[in-house]
Amino acid sequence: MAANGPDPREFLDMAQRMLRQLFDDRRGEDEPWAEATRHAARRNPEPSAEEQRENLTFALATRAVEALEDLSLNVAAIRQRLERTAPEPPATREDAATED
């Protein structure tokens, strides 16, 4: 059965050519942001010790807040469950007098 559409290999070849043209280093020499983007691409991807410390501190603080939120939700759920299952305290004379 003959296919009417383009050959997938031709499509991939064309896409690769377009990407090469898009990311070709010589293409952006006259663009004002070209040097900045090249500089960012050459930057060391490994964060400094200070950045790592800040990232770790932020991550630990975030986890602590999440743990406190979980704990408060658990305490609220336990309190509601206890309120539903706790027997009503017997009415005393003082309670009966205030209801009248």
Secondary structure, DSSP 8 states (H G I E B T S, - for coil): ----S--HHHHHHHHHHHHHHHT-GGGGTTSTTHHHHHHHHHS-SS--HHHHHHHHHHHHHHHHHHHHHHHHHHHHHHHHHHHHHS------HHHHHHH-
